[in-house]
């Protein structure tokens, strides 16, 4: 799957894959020293960035290839549930509503067990369909 991701996605090293469970996109962030916060744990900003990218990928997947508006987060709430260890981290987003100007998306991040998320996000994303933001 090919998505036009923000430059921060390249810094995180994220890879967009197909989610076998839902058929939609799954975002994977491989471990690396650039993601460290406290020893042996991922930095919260890296986890939040992964959640934001997975939300944007889910939105683009829902919109289809014909429409790719510019997207700007206008409200983001992150819930950190447990420390993320330095290992592969996965995230998937779910679009709950797409309006004319705003989309609502949820995203969850996990490591070894999808049923035990390390963080979750709720986001309102501004859509610039006319090219301006």
C-alpha positions, 0 to 999 in steps of 0.5 A: 500500500502506498500513502503520501505520509508526513516526513516524520513517518520516515524518521520513525521508520514506519511501514504500512502493511495490510491488516489481515484482521480487517483488510485495511492498513496496519502501520508498523514501527520497527524498534531503533535507538532514535525512538528511546525515551527512558531506558528500554522504553519508547518515547511517548512522542514516538508512540503519539506520532505512530498513532497520528500516522495510523489515523491519517493512513486510515483516513486516506484508505477510507477516502480512496485513491481519488481524493487526497485532501491535505490533513491537519490535526486540530484536536488530539487526545492520547491515552497512554495505557502502559509503557511501550518496550523497544520492539515492533509496535503496531497501530491501526486507525478507525474512521468514525466520521468523515464530514465536509471539513472534519474527520473523526478518527480513533487509533490504537497502538500495541506490541505483542497482543492487540488486545493489550494496547499500549496507547489509544488516540482520538483525533479530529482532522481538518480536511482541506479539499481545496488545497488550502490549510 
